[in-house]
């Protein structure tokens, strides 16, 4: 499904933007889109008629919300210049952010 593929891609791009923010301590992303899971493309789709018909919608919404909360925390750390802490929060495989990201992508892949 194209919308799901786009959502996965955009969330992957978010990781890139967060890593850039960690390196530069500068904001290059829309804070509202990171902090509010309903503002991004996936969040809007989950609130649509099509999204509301998903059998595992509540689980996806919870993962998506937690993903955005963790991303927001990483961005805040990065912008405060707390680079080492931000890096710990975005580590592949071991961080909560990476685990939530993987779980969310897997749930979305089950749909598509």
Short mmCIF file of the C-alpha atoms (twelve columns), coordinates in Angstrom:
data_MODEL
# 
_entry.id   MODEL 
# 
loop_
_atom_site.group_PDB 
_atom_site.id 
_atom_site.type_symbol 
_atom_site.label_atom_id 
_atom_site.label_alt_id 
_atom_site.label_comp_id 
_atom_site.label_asym_id 
_atom_site.label_seq_id 
_atom_site.Cartn_x 
_atom_site.Cartn_y 
_atom_site.Cartn_z 
_atom_site.pdbx_PDB_model_num 
ATOM 1   C CA . UNK A 1   0.000   0.000  0.000  1 
ATOM 2   C CA . UNK A 2   1.499   3.282  -1.123 1 
ATOM 3   C CA . UNK A 3   0.421   5.310  1.918  1 
ATOM 4   C CA . UNK A 4   2.066   2.838  4.268  1 
ATOM 5   C CA . UNK A 5   5.270   2.806  2.221  1 
ATOM 6   C CA . UNK A 6   5.318   6.616  2.298  1 
ATOM 7   C CA . UNK A 7   4.762   6.637  6.054  1 
ATOM 8   C CA . UNK A 8   7.609   4.181  6.610  1 
ATOM 9   C CA . UNK A 9   9.884   6.297  4.403  1 
ATOM 10  C CA . UNK A 10  8.990   9.526  6.227  1 
ATOM 11  C CA . UNK A 11  9.638   7.935  9.613  1 
ATOM 12  C CA . UNK A 12  12.998  6.694  8.325  1 
ATOM 13  C CA . UNK A 13  13.781  10.250 7.223  1 
ATOM 14  C CA . UNK A 14  12.910  11.422 10.724 1 
ATOM 15  C CA . UNK A 15  15.781  9.307  12.057 1 
ATOM 16  C CA . UNK A 16  18.118  11.064 9.614  1 
ATOM 17  C CA . UNK A 17  16.874  14.496 10.736 1 
ATOM 18  C CA . UNK A 18  17.276  13.585 14.402 1 
ATOM 19  C CA . UNK A 19  20.840  12.384 13.818 1 
ATOM 20  C CA . UNK A 20  21.574  15.649 12.035 1 
ATOM 21  C CA . UNK A 21  20.091  17.634 14.927 1 
ATOM 22  C CA . UNK A 22  22.289  15.678 17.338 1 
ATOM 23  C CA . UNK A 23  25.407  16.496 15.316 1 
ATOM 24  C CA . UNK A 24  24.629  20.174 14.766 1 
ATOM 25  C CA . UNK A 25  22.453  21.015 17.811 1 
ATOM 26  C CA . UNK A 26  20.246  22.807 15.293 1 
ATOM 27  C CA . UNK A 27  16.597  22.308 14.483 1 
ATOM 28  C CA . UNK A 28  15.861  21.234 10.933 1 
ATOM 29  C CA . UNK A 29  12.491  19.584 11.451 1 
ATOM 30  C CA . UNK A 30  8.958   20.618 12.322 1 
ATOM 31  C CA . UNK A 31  8.635   20.314 16.105 1 
ATOM 32  C CA . UNK A 32  4.871   19.890 15.928 1 
ATOM 33  C CA . UNK A 33  5.210   16.993 13.496 1 
ATOM 34  C CA . UNK A 34  7.619   15.267 15.869 1 
ATOM 35  C CA . UNK A 35  5.794   15.982 19.117 1 
ATOM 36  C CA . UNK A 36  2.257   15.258 17.917 1 
ATOM 37  C CA . UNK A 37  1.734   11.796 16.442 1 
ATOM 38  C CA . UNK A 38  -1.489  12.942 14.786 1 
ATOM 39  C CA . UNK A 39  0.171   15.653 12.683 1 
ATOM 40  C CA . UNK A 40  2.439   13.481 10.527 1 
ATOM 41  C CA . UNK A 41  1.220   11.672 7.419  1 
ATOM 42  C CA . UNK A 42  0.796   8.338  9.215  1 
ATOM 43  C CA . UNK A 43  -1.119  9.922  12.077 1 
ATOM 44  C CA . UNK A 44  -3.488  11.641 9.684  1 
ATOM 45  C CA . UNK A 45  -4.015  8.388  7.802  1 
ATOM 46  C CA . UNK A 46  -4.707  6.459  11.022 1 
ATOM 47  C CA . UNK A 47  -7.421  9.033  11.797 1 
ATOM 48  C CA . UNK A 48  -8.945  8.646  8.310  1 
ATOM 49  C CA . UNK A 49  -11.844 6.358  7.434  1 
ATOM 50  C CA . UNK A 50  -9.422  3.881  5.881  1 
ATOM 51  C CA . UNK A 51  -7.121  3.951  8.914  1 
ATOM 52  C CA . UNK A 52  -9.968  3.551  11.367 1 
ATOM 53  C CA . UNK A 53  -10.887 0.258  9.657  1 
ATOM 54  C CA . UNK A 54  -7.553  -1.391 10.498 1 
ATOM 55  C CA . UNK A 55  -7.934  -4.443 12.738 1 
ATOM 56  C CA . UNK A 56  -4.787  -3.635 14.764 1 
ATOM 57  C CA . UNK A 57  -5.228  0.141  14.697 1 
ATOM 58  C CA . UNK A 58  -5.049  0.691  18.474 1 
ATOM 59  C CA . UNK A 59  -1.738  -1.164 18.691 1 
ATOM 60  C CA . UNK A 60  -0.302  0.809  15.771 1 
ATOM 61  C CA . UNK A 61  -1.506  4.092  17.281 1 
ATOM 62  C CA . UNK A 62  0.132   3.266  20.620 1 
ATOM 63  C CA . UNK A 63  3.450   2.356  18.954 1 
ATOM 64  C CA . UNK A 64  3.250   5.453  16.766 1 
ATOM 65  C CA . UNK A 65  2.509   7.719  19.727 1 
ATOM 66  C CA . UNK A 66  5.397   6.254  21.740 1 
ATOM 67  C CA . UNK A 67  7.710   6.573  18.720 1 
ATOM 68  C CA . UNK A 68  6.897   10.288 18.465 1 
ATOM 69  C CA . UNK A 69  7.318   10.822 22.206 1 
ATOM 70  C CA . UNK A 70  10.761  9.249  22.079 1 
ATOM 71  C CA . UNK A 71  11.693  11.229 18.937 1 
ATOM 72  C CA . UNK A 72  10.593  14.427 20.672 1 
ATOM 73  C CA . UNK A 73  12.761  13.634 23.685 1 
ATOM 74  C CA . UNK A 74  15.757  12.992 21.413 1 
ATOM 75  C CA . UNK A 75  15.205  16.283 19.604 1 
ATOM 76  C CA . UNK A 76  14.965  18.154 22.906 1 
ATOM 77  C CA . UNK A 77  18.243  16.599 24.104 1 
ATOM 78  C CA . UNK A 78  19.932  17.433 20.798 1 
ATOM 79  C CA . UNK A 79  18.816  21.062 20.872 1 
ATOM 80  C CA . UNK A 80  19.993  21.395 24.472 1 
ATOM 81  C CA . UNK A 81  23.452  20.285 23.315 1 
ATOM 82  C CA . UNK A 82  23.208  17.043 25.281 1 
ATOM 83  C CA . UNK A 83  24.728  15.093 22.415 1 
ATOM 84  C CA . UNK A 84  25.885  12.008 24.341 1 
ATOM 85  C CA . UNK A 85  22.457  11.495 25.905 1 
ATOM 86  C CA . UNK A 86  20.713  11.992 22.568 1 
ATOM 87  C CA . UNK A 87  23.035  9.470  20.919 1 
ATOM 88  C CA . UNK A 88  22.225  6.917  23.632 1 
ATOM 89  C CA . UNK A 89  18.510  7.416  22.936 1 
ATOM 90  C CA . UNK A 90  18.867  6.780  19.203 1 
ATOM 91  C CA . UNK A 91  21.320  3.853  19.180 1 
ATOM 92  C CA . UNK A 92  20.398  1.147  16.661 1 
ATOM 93  C CA . UNK A 93  18.977  -2.053 18.154 1 
ATOM 94  C CA . UNK A 94  19.382  -1.164 21.830 1 
ATOM 95  C CA . UNK A 95  17.491  2.107  22.248 1 
ATOM 96  C CA . UNK A 96  13.792  2.437  22.953 1 
ATOM 97  C CA . UNK A 97  13.523  4.657  19.863 1 
ATOM 98  C CA . UNK A 98  15.020  1.988  17.590 1 
ATOM 99  C CA . UNK A 99  12.881  -0.739 19.120 1 
ATOM 100 C CA . UNK A 100 9.702   1.318  18.706 1 
ATOM 101 C CA . UNK A 101 10.692  2.159  15.149 1 
ATOM 102 C CA . UNK A 102 11.213  -1.498 14.273 1 
ATOM 103 C CA . UNK A 103 7.969   -2.568 15.925 1 
ATOM 104 C CA . UNK A 104 6.041   0.163  14.128 1 
ATOM 105 C CA . UNK A 105 7.524   -0.691 10.731 1 
ATOM 106 C CA . UNK A 106 6.779   -4.383 11.285 1 
ATOM 107 C CA . UNK A 107 3.146   -3.661 12.184 1 
ATOM 108 C CA . UNK A 108 2.763   -1.438 9.138  1 
ATOM 109 C CA . UNK A 109 4.404   -4.052 6.912  1 
ATOM 110 C CA . UNK A 110 1.825   -6.606 8.115  1 
ATOM 111 C CA . UNK A 111 -0.900  -4.373 6.658  1 
ATOM 112 C CA . UNK A 112 0.766   -3.818 3.299  1 
# 
